Amino acid sequence: MRSNHPAAALSPFAIDEAVRRALAEDLGRAGDITSTATIPAATRAHARFVARQPGILAGLGCARSAFALLDDTVTFTTPLEDGAEIAAGQTVAEVAGAARTILAAERTALNFLGHLSGIATRTRRFGDAIAHTRARLTCTRKTTPGLRGLEKYAVRCGGGSNHRFGLDDAVLIKDNHIAVAGGVTAALSRARAGVGHMVRIEIEVDTLEQLAEVLAVGGAEVVLLDNMDAPTLTRAVDMVAGRLVTEASGGVSLDTIAALAESGVDYISVGALTHSVTTLDIGLDIALAPPKAERA
């Protein structure tokens, strides 16, 4: 499973907004008082971002922005793109300029790079587990508050696809909506009457009986088959028979996703791609002396 770089595009405004918030949180009222107190202003440095473990790279734009927002004379160079496979020990980017700036932006740059690369790496692992099937991997809204756009971008870098970005993207009728609305039929009928013809409707079902009702009522384009085991999911896909897009969700793990995908379902949504991801270990190795090419 490989990422599609054009599809993985991210607005530079979204990058700068998130990074600016992170820098403000870290620098506070007085900035990096440690570097200011210990490093002469004229001191220059060169540093390398080095992967401590293998994975899929994501967040280069955020790392670059962390330095540029503080000092646009700092150079950030990399031969790689987000979505690239990286090996342990590999240099993924280099930065050169004022030592104070490099030290002040270091943690923010590493936080974004490690976190987003962790998401991309996990996404690739899940995607590889279902590469032999027709199912597509997608994320959820279980994201870090304020970082949803970036985290969904990282999913795309890892080869996954995105579910809705927010409550205003599409109608997704879940079990609580069905309970409050008075049932599947009532919820679907009101939803179809209440939104425009360009808005897609997805409805969650927990049982094959609910699925049969959805198929009888009509009005949905997608059905979310929630917490079904592989045999039940296979029966559900057979019942749908191509009339709706099918999505499996609920408690999906690396151990179970292949069997679920083999049911013939169209999409599998996995909250674990973003909600409990492990950061990919990337470090910053700094030196006072710039590389020879730079000294010349």
C-alpha positions in Angstrom: 0.0 0.0 0.0 1.6 3.3 -1.1 0.6 6.9 -0.6 -0.5 9.1 -3.4 1.4 12.4 -2.9 -1.1 14.7 -4.8 -4.0 13.2 -2.7 -1.9 13.8 0.4 -1.6 17.5 -0.1 -2.1 19.8 2.8 -2.7 23.6 2.9 0.4 25.6 4.0 -2.0 27.8 5.9 -3.2 24.8 8.0 0.4 23.8 8.6 1.5 27.3 9.8 -1.6 27.7 11.9 -1.0 24.5 13.8 2.8 25.1 14.2 2.3 28.7 15.3 0.0 27.5 18.1 2.6 24.9 19.2 5.4 27.4 19.2 3.4 29.9 21.2 2.6 27.2 23.7 6.3 26.2 24.0 7.9 29.7 23.9 5.4 31.3 26.3 6.0 34.9 27.3 9.8 35.2 27.2 10.9 32.7 24.6 13.7 30.1 25.1 15.4 31.6 28.1 17.9 28.8 28.3 19.3 29.3 24.8 19.2 33.1 25.2 21.2 32.8 28.4 23.7 30.3 27.3 24.2 30.7 23.5 25.7 33.9 22.0 23.4 35.4 19.4 25.9 35.1 16.6 26.4 31.4 17.1 25.4 29.3 14.1 24.8 25.5 14.0 23.9 22.7 11.7 21.6 19.8 12.7 20.3 16.6 11.2 17.0 14.9 11.7 17.8 11.2 12.1 15.3 8.4 12.2 16.0 6.1 15.2 13.7 3.4 13.8 12.2 2.5 10.4 8.8 3.8 9.4 6.8 6.1 7.0 7.7 9.8 7.0 5.1 12.5 7.5 5.2 16.1 8.8 8.2 17.6 6.9 6.2 20.7 6.2 5.5 21.2 9.9 9.1 20.7 10.8 10.2 23.2 8.2 7.5 25.7 9.4 8.7 25.5 13.0 12.0 27.1 12.0 10.7 29.4 9.3 8.2 31.0 11.6 10.9 32.0 14.0 13.6 32.9 11.5 13.2 32.8 7.7 17.0 32.8 7.2 17.3 29.3 8.7 17.6 26.7 5.9 15.7 23.4 6.0 16.6 20.8 3.3 15.5 17.3 2.6 15.8 14.9 -0.3 12.6 13.1 0.8 8.8 13.6 0.6 6.1 12.8 3.1 5.1 9.2 2.5 8.6 8.0 2.0 9.8 4.8 3.7 12.7 5.6 6.0 15.3 3.3 7.7 16.8 3.4 11.2 19.8 5.7 11.1 18.7 7.6 8.0 19.0 11.4 7.8 15.6 12.7 6.8 16.3 16.4 6.8 19.0 19.0 7.7 18.7 22.5 9.1 21.3 25.2 9.4 21.3 28.7 10.8 21.2 30.6 14.1 21.8 28.1 16.9 19.2 29.8 19.1 16.5 29.4 16.5 17.3 25.7 15.9 17.2 25.0 19.7 14.0 27.0 20.2 12.2 25.2 17.4 13.6 21.7 17.9 11.0 20.2 20.1 8.0 21.6 18.1 9.5 20.3 14.9 10.2 16.9 16.4 6.8 16.6 18.0 5.0 17.1 14.7 7.5 15.0 12.7 7.4 12.0 15.2 3.7 12.1 15.8 2.6 12.4 12.2 5.2 9.8 11.1 3.8 7.5 13.8 0.3 7.8 12.3 1.6 7.2 8.7 3.6 4.2 9.9 0.7 2.6 11.6 -1.6 3.3 8.7 0.9 1.5 6.4 0.9 -1.5 8.6 -2.8 -1.8 8.6 -3.0 -1.2 4.9 -0.4 -3.9 4.2 -2.5 -6.4 6.2 -5.4 -6.0 3.7 -3.5 -5.4 0.5 -4.7 -8.7 -0.8 -8.3 -7.6 -0.7 -10.5 -4.9 -2.3 -11.1 -3.2 1.0 -9.8 0.3 1.6 -8.6 1.6 4.9 -10.0 4.8 6.4 -9.6 6.8 9.5 -12.2 8.3 12.0 -12.9 11.5 13.9 -11.0 10.0 16.9 -8.2 12.6 16.6 -6.3 15.0 18.8 -8.3 18.1 19.3 -7.0 20.9 17.0 -4.8 18.5 14.9 -7.5 16.7 12.9 -6.4 18.0 9.5 -2.8 17.2 10.1 -3.5 13.7 11.5 -5.8 12.9 8.6 -3.1 14.1 6.2 -0.7 11.7 7.9 -3.2 8.8 7.3 -3.1 9.7 3.6 0.7 9.7 3.7 0.6 6.2 5.0 -1.7 5.1 2.1 -5.0 5.3 3.9 -8.1 7.3 3.0 -10.1 9.8 5.0 -13.6 9.5 6.5 -15.5 12.7 7.1 -13.5 15.6 8.6 -16.3 16.9 10.8 -20.0 16.8 11.6 -20.8 19.0 8.6 -19.3 16.8 6.0 -21.9 14.2 5.7 -24.8 12.6 7.6 -23.7 9.7 9.7 -26.7 8.3 11.6 -25.3 6.3 14.6 -26.9 4.1 17.2 -27.7 7.0 19.5 -29.3 9.0 16.7 -31.5 5.9 15.9 -32.5 5.5 19.5 -33.5 9.2 19.9 -35.2 9.4 16.5 -37.3 6.4 17.2 -35.8 3.8 14.9 -34.0 3.2 11.6 -37.0 4.1 9.4 -37.7 7.4 11.2 -34.1 8.4 11.3 -33.5 7.7 7.6 -36.7 9.4 6.5 -36.0 12.6 8.4 -32.4 12.7 7.3 -33.3 12.4 3.6 -35.9 15.1 3.9 -33.7 17.4 5.9 -30.5 17.6 3.7 -29.7 18.6 0.2 -29.4 16.2 -2.7 -25.6 16.6 -2.6 -25.2 15.4 1.0 -24.4 11.7 1.4 -26.1 9.7 4.1 -24.5 6.8 6.0 -26.3 4.8 8.7 -24.8 2.5 11.3 -26.3 -0.9 12.0 -25.5 -3.4 14.7 -27.5 -6.4 13.4 -28.6 -8.0 10.2 -32.2 -7.2 11.1 -31.4 -3.5 11.2 -29.5 -3.9 7.9 -32.6 -5.5 6.3 -34.7 -2.5 7.4 -32.2 0.0 5.9 -32.3 -1.9 2.6 -36.1 -1.8 2.7 -36.5 1.9 3.6 -33.8 3.3 1.3 -32.4 6.8 1.4 -28.8 5.9 2.4 -25.7 5.6 0.3 -23.4 4.0 2.8 -24.0 1.5 5.6 -21.7 1.2 8.6 -21.6 -2.4 9.8 -20.6 -2.0 13.4 -18.8 -4.5 15.6 -19.6 -7.5 13.4 -17.4 -10.6 13.3 -16.1 -11.8 10.0 -18.9 -14.4 9.3 -21.6 -11.9 10.1 -19.9 -9.2 8.0 -19.8 -11.6 5.1 -23.5 -12.2 5.3 -24.1 -8.5 5.5 -22.1 -7.8 2.4 -24.1 -10.5 0.6 -27.3 -8.9 1.7 -26.3 -5.5 0.4 -25.3 -7.0 -2.9 -23.7 -3.8 -4.1 -26.7 -1.6 -3.5 -24.8 0.4 -0.8 -21.2 1.2 0.0 -20.2 -0.9 2.9 -18.0 0.1 5.8 -16.9 -2.1 8.7 -15.9 -0.6 12.0 -15.5 -1.2 15.7 -12.6 -2.7 17.6 -10.5 -3.4 14.5 -7.0 -4.5 15.2 -4.0 -5.8 13.2 -5.0 -9.3 14.3 -8.5 -9.0 12.9 -8.5 -6.7 10.0 -7.5 -9.2 7.3 -10.4 -11.5 8.1 -12.8 -8.6 8.1 -11.5 -7.3 4.8 -11.9 -10.8 3.2 -15.6 -10.5 3.7 -15.8 -8.2 0.6 -16.5 -5.0 2.5 -15.6 -1.8 0.7 -14.1 0.2 3.6 -12.7 -0.5 7.1 -12.5 2.4 9.5 -9.9 2.2 12.3 -9.8 4.7 15.1 -6.5 3.4 16.3 -4.8 5.0 13.3 -5.0 8.3 15.2 -6.3 7.9 18.7 -3.6 5.9 20.3 -0.7 6.1 18.0 2.9 5.6 19.0 5.3 8.3 18.0 8.0 7.3 15.5 11.4 8.0 17.1 13.2 10.7 15.3 16.0 12.8 16.9 17.9 15.9 16.1 21.7 15.7 16.1 23.2 19.2 16.3 26.8 20.5 15.8 28.3 23.9 15.9 30.4 23.4 12.7 28.4 23.6 9.5 29.1 21.0 6.8 32.1 21.6 4.5 30.0 22.6 1.5 28.4 25.3 3.6 31.7 26.6 4.9 33.0 27.0 1.3 
